[in-house]
């Protein structure tokens, strides 16, 4: 299994044996929902929010 570093807590996150850009993963240490954004080296970031998700947020969350 391959791993990448969680941008939230710095822990190693399992991304499977054949990660692909766009794959969604969750950090076991902090629970952050992440997305594979680069493959060489494997890099994780927070998923992009689409417009429908943004509209559902309250004013405080925006």
Secondary structure as the mmCIF struct_conf table of DSSP 4:
data_model
#
loop_
_struct_conf.conf_type_id
_struct_conf.id
_struct_conf.beg_label_comp_id
_struct_conf.beg_label_asym_id
_struct_conf.beg_label_seq_id
_struct_conf.end_label_comp_id
_struct_conf.end_label_asym_id
_struct_conf.end_label_seq_id
STRN STRN1 UNK A 2 UNK A 5
TURN_TY1_P TURN_TY1_P1 UNK A 7 UNK A 9
STRN STRN2 UNK A 12 UNK A 16
BEND BEND1 UNK A 17 UNK A 18
TURN_TY1_P TURN_TY1_P2 UNK A 21 UNK A 22
STRN STRN3 UNK A 24 UNK A 26
TURN_TY1_P TURN_TY1_P3 UNK A 28 UNK A 30
STRN STRN4 UNK A 33 UNK A 39
TURN_TY1_P TURN_TY1_P4 UNK A 40 UNK A 41
STRN STRN5 UNK A 42 UNK A 46
HELX_LH_PP_P HELX_LH_PP_P1 UNK A 47 UNK A 50
HELX_RH_AL_P HELX_RH_AL_P1 UNK A 51 UNK A 56
BEND BEND2 UNK A 57 UNK A 57
TURN_TY1_P TURN_TY1_P5 UNK A 59 UNK A 61
#
